[in-house]
Amino acid sequence: MSLSFKSRMEASAKKSGSNIVLALDLFHDDRKTLFENAMKIIEMTHQHICAVKINRQLVLPLGLWGGVKKILESTQDLQLPAIMDCKINDVGYTNLAIAKQYFEAGFDAVTASPFVGWEDGLQPVFEISRKMNRGVIILVYMSHKGAWEGYGQNVYDPVKKQARPQYALFAEKALLWKAEGAVVGATYPEKISEVHKILGEAVPIYSPGVGAQGGDMEAALKSGARYLIVGRSITHAPEPDKAAKAIWEASRTFLNV
């Protein structure tokens, strides 16, 4: 694992010809069925995706070192980077412990909230990620309808001495901290465009919310998104393989990978 997470993502996108990150956010009351569904969907869709994102919907019922570890072994066999969408958001001591567990289990990157700041916040996460050659993806603007209440509020910027959008400051932190990714919802293409102007090509934008949440693929990609995070449009489809292929084909129209 000599390449950086950012480089591994680029290599996977090039190999697969895809910029789709499969959000494996599944629910099922029966743990065995949940595990089997997750494994089946990966097997059915892996040719049309470049990475897999897992949330706590799988970690809580299946266990990090149980079912999720087996899922990670499958993604590793398929040479697909795996992102843990844990949204790290605590004090540094706890953040370090969280990141270390996920990295040791086999995740290539974690997501983290910049609200906790750097010192005694996310600094330990970035330090261990670099030590273990993993990545940190910063939440800049989430995809849900209430995102404006936190990420969209205007706050005082002590450097520029003026009120600015919270997400703009978060984008600047992603750049300053040398994050290997930034999340901006596909449901807000105008925010993607603003953030892309700050990040340029230094920090790739990951955009969730395509499909089920109403995000438009073309608008997101043309605004500067590099990777599309797609979940329910694939995982809830009667035939996930065909759904993944259709989204893959459509994305190639707007973005060369």
C-alpha positions as CSV (number, residue, x, y, z in Angstrom):
1,M,0.0,0.0,0.0
2,S,2.7,2.4,-1.1
3,L,0.4,4.8,-3.0
4,S,-1.5,7.5,-1.1
5,F,-5.3,7.0,-0.8
6,K,-5.8,9.7,-3.3
7,S,-3.6,7.9,-5.8
8,R,-5.2,4.6,-5.1
9,M,-8.6,6.1,-5.9
10,E,-7.3,7.6,-9.1
11,A,-5.8,4.2,-10.1
12,S,-9.0,2.4,-9.3
13,A,-11.1,4.9,-11.3
14,K,-8.7,4.5,-14.2
15,K,-8.8,0.7,-14.1
16,S,-12.6,0.5,-13.8
17,G,-13.4,3.4,-16.0
18,S,-15.7,4.5,-13.2
19,N,-16.0,7.4,-10.8
20,I,-18.8,5.7,-8.7
21,V,-18.4,5.0,-5.0
22,L,-20.9,2.4,-4.0
23,A,-22.6,3.4,-0.7
24,L,-23.3,0.1,0.9
25,D,-25.8,1.6,3.4
26,L,-28.1,-1.4,3.8
27,F,-30.7,-2.3,6.4
28,H,-32.1,-5.7,7.5
29,D,-33.3,-7.0,10.8
30,D,-31.6,-10.4,10.1
31,R,-27.8,-10.1,10.4
32,K,-27.1,-13.1,8.2
33,T,-29.3,-11.7,5.4
34,L,-27.7,-8.3,5.8
35,F,-24.2,-9.7,5.4
36,E,-25.2,-11.9,2.4
37,N,-26.9,-9.0,0.7
38,A,-23.8,-6.8,1.1
39,M,-21.5,-9.4,-0.3
40,K,-23.9,-10.1,-3.2
41,I,-24.2,-6.5,-4.2
42,I,-20.4,-6.0,-4.2
43,E,-20.0,-9.1,-6.4
44,M,-22.8,-7.9,-8.8
45,T,-21.6,-4.3,-9.1
46,H,-17.8,-4.3,-8.7
47,Q,-17.1,-4.0,-12.4
48,H,-18.8,-0.6,-12.5
49,I,-17.6,1.0,-9.3
50,C,-14.2,2.4,-8.2
51,A,-14.7,2.1,-4.4
52,V,-17.0,1.1,-1.6
53,K,-18.3,3.3,1.3
54,I,-19.6,1.7,4.4
55,N,-21.5,3.4,7.2
56,R,-22.5,2.4,10.7
57,Q,-25.6,0.6,9.3
58,L,-23.3,-2.4,8.7
59,V,-20.7,-1.9,11.4
60,L,-23.2,-1.9,14.3
61,P,-25.1,-5.1,13.4
62,L,-22.2,-7.0,11.8
63,G,-19.3,-5.9,13.9
64,L,-16.1,-4.3,12.7
65,W,-14.0,-7.4,13.3
66,G,-16.7,-9.8,12.2
67,G,-18.9,-9.3,9.2
68,V,-17.4,-6.0,8.2
69,K,-13.9,-7.4,8.2
70,K,-15.1,-10.2,5.8
71,I,-16.6,-7.5,3.6
72,L,-13.3,-5.6,3.6
73,E,-11.4,-8.7,2.6
74,S,-13.8,-9.0,-0.4
75,T,-13.2,-5.4,-1.5
76,Q,-9.4,-5.9,-1.1
77,D,-9.6,-9.0,-3.3
78,L,-11.4,-6.9,-5.9
79,Q,-8.8,-4.1,-5.4
80,L,-11.5,-1.7,-4.5
81,P,-10.6,1.1,-1.9
82,A,-13.0,1.1,1.1
83,I,-14.1,4.2,2.9
84,M,-15.5,4.2,6.4
85,D,-18.2,6.9,6.6
86,C,-17.8,7.3,10.4
87,K,-17.9,11.2,10.4
88,I,-15.3,11.4,13.2
89,N,-16.4,14.2,15.5
90,D,-15.0,14.0,19.0
91,V,-12.0,15.0,21.0
92,G,-8.6,14.0,19.8
93,Y,-8.0,11.1,22.1
94,T,-11.2,9.4,21.1
95,N,-10.8,10.4,17.4
96,L,-7.4,8.7,17.3
97,A,-8.8,5.5,18.8
98,I,-11.7,5.4,16.3
99,A,-9.5,6.0,13.3
100,K,-6.9,3.5,14.4
101,Q,-9.5,0.7,14.7
102,Y,-11.0,1.4,11.3
103,F,-7.6,1.6,9.6
104,E,-6.4,-1.6,11.3
105,A,-9.5,-3.4,10.2
106,G,-8.7,-2.6,6.6
107,F,-10.4,0.7,5.7
108,D,-8.4,2.9,3.3
109,A,-10.0,6.2,4.5
110,V,-12.4,7.7,7.0
111,T,-14.7,10.7,6.9
112,A,-14.3,13.4,9.5
113,S,-16.2,16.5,10.6
114,P,-14.2,19.7,10.7
115,F,-16.5,21.2,13.3
116,V,-14.2,19.8,16.0
117,G,-11.2,21.8,14.7
118,W,-7.5,20.8,14.4
119,E,-5.8,21.0,17.8
120,D,-6.9,18.1,20.0
121,G,-9.5,17.5,17.4
122,L,-8.7,16.1,14.0
123,Q,-4.9,16.5,14.1
124,P,-4.4,13.0,15.6
125,V,-6.6,11.5,12.9
126,F,-4.5,13.1,10.1
127,E,-1.3,12.1,11.8
128,I,-2.2,8.4,12.1
129,S,-3.6,8.4,8.6
130,R,-0.3,9.6,7.2
131,K,1.6,7.1,9.4
132,M,-0.5,4.2,8.1
133,N,-0.8,5.6,4.6
134,R,-4.5,6.1,4.7
135,G,-6.8,9.0,3.8
136,V,-9.1,11.5,5.6
137,I,-12.1,12.9,3.8
138,I,-13.6,16.1,5.2
139,L,-17.3,16.9,5.4
140,V,-17.7,20.3,3.7
141,Y,-21.4,20.3,2.9
142,M,-23.7,17.3,3.4
143,S,-26.5,16.2,1.0
144,H,-29.6,16.2,3.2
145,K,-32.1,19.0,3.4
146,G,-31.1,20.3,6.8
147,A,-27.4,20.7,5.9
148,W,-27.8,24.5,5.7
149,E,-28.4,24.7,9.4
150,G,-24.8,23.8,10.2
151,Y,-22.7,23.8,7.0
152,G,-24.6,26.6,5.4
153,Q,-24.6,29.2,8.2
154,N,-22.6,32.4,7.9
155,V,-19.8,32.6,10.5
156,Y,-17.2,35.2,11.3
157,D,-13.8,34.5,9.6
158,P,-11.1,35.9,11.9
159,V,-8.6,35.9,9.2
160,K,-10.6,37.9,6.6
161,K,-12.5,39.7,9.3
162,Q,-15.9,39.2,7.7
163,A,-18.8,36.9,7.7
164,R,-18.5,33.9,5.3
165,P,-20.3,30.6,4.7
166,Q,-19.2,27.9,7.0
167,Y,-18.7,25.5,4.1
168,A,-16.2,27.9,2.5
169,L,-14.1,27.8,5.7
170,F,-14.3,24.0,5.9
171,A,-13.1,23.8,2.3
172,E,-10.1,26.0,3.1
173,K,-9.4,23.7,6.1
174,A,-9.5,20.6,3.9
175,L,-6.9,22.3,1.7
176,L,-4.8,23.5,4.7
177,W,-4.9,20.1,6.4
178,K,-4.1,18.3,3.1
179,A,-7.2,16.1,3.2
180,E,-7.5,13.6,0.5
181,G,-11.1,14.3,-0.2
182,A,-14.0,16.6,0.6
183,V,-17.7,15.7,0.7
184,V,-20.1,18.1,-1.0
185,G,-23.7,16.9,-1.6
186,A,-24.7,16.4,-5.2
187,T,-28.0,18.0,-4.2
188,Y,-26.2,21.3,-4.0
189,P,-24.3,21.8,-7.3
190,E,-23.8,25.5,-6.6
191,K,-22.0,24.6,-3.4
192,I,-19.9,22.1,-5.4
193,S,-18.9,24.8,-7.8
194,E,-17.9,27.2,-5.0
195,V,-15.9,24.6,-3.1
196,H,-14.2,23.5,-6.3
197,K,-12.9,27.0,-6.9
198,I,-11.2,26.8,-3.5
199,L,-9.9,23.2,-3.8
200,G,-9.0,23.1,-7.4
201,E,-7.5,19.7,-8.2
202,A,-5.7,19.4,-4.9
203,V,-8.6,17.9,-3.0
204,P,-11.1,15.8,-5.0
205,I,-14.8,16.3,-4.3
206,Y,-17.0,13.3,-3.3
207,S,-20.7,13.9,-3.9
208,P,-23.4,11.8,-2.3
209,G,-27.1,12.2,-2.9
210,V,-27.4,11.2,-6.6
211,G,-30.7,9.6,-7.3
212,A,-32.6,8.8,-4.1
213,Q,-32.0,12.2,-2.6
214,G,-32.6,14.0,-5.8
215,G,-29.1,15.0,-6.8
216,D,-28.4,15.5,-10.5
217,M,-25.4,13.6,-11.8
218,E,-24.7,15.9,-14.7
219,A,-25.0,19.1,-12.6
220,A,-22.7,17.6,-9.9
221,L,-20.0,16.5,-12.3
222,K,-20.1,19.7,-14.4
223,S,-19.8,21.7,-11.1
224,G,-16.6,20.0,-10.1
225,A,-17.4,16.7,-8.4
226,R,-14.8,14.0,-9.0
227,Y,-16.5,11.0,-7.5
228,L,-20.2,10.2,-7.2
229,I,-21.3,8.4,-4.0
230,V,-24.4,6.3,-5.0
231,G,-26.3,4.1,-2.6
232,R,-30.1,3.4,-2.8
233,S,-30.3,3.9,-6.5
234,I,-28.2,0.8,-6.8
235,T,-28.7,-1.2,-3.6
236,H,-32.5,-0.8,-3.6
237,A,-32.8,-1.6,-7.3
238,P,-34.4,-5.0,-8.3
239,E,-31.2,-5.7,-10.3
240,P,-28.3,-3.8,-8.7
241,D,-25.9,-4.9,-11.4
242,K,-28.0,-3.3,-14.1
243,A,-28.6,-0.2,-12.1
244,A,-24.9,0.2,-11.4
245,K,-24.1,-0.3,-15.1
246,A,-26.7,2.3,-16.2
247,I,-25.3,4.9,-13.8
248,W,-21.8,4.1,-14.9
249,E,-22.7,4.6,-18.5
250,A,-24.5,7.9,-17.8
251,S,-21.6,9.2,-15.7
252,R,-19.1,8.5,-18.5
253,T,-21.0,10.9,-20.7
254,F,-20.1,13.8,-18.5
255,L,-16.7,12.9,-17.1
256,N,-13.6,11.3,-18.5
257,V,-12.1,8.9,-15.9
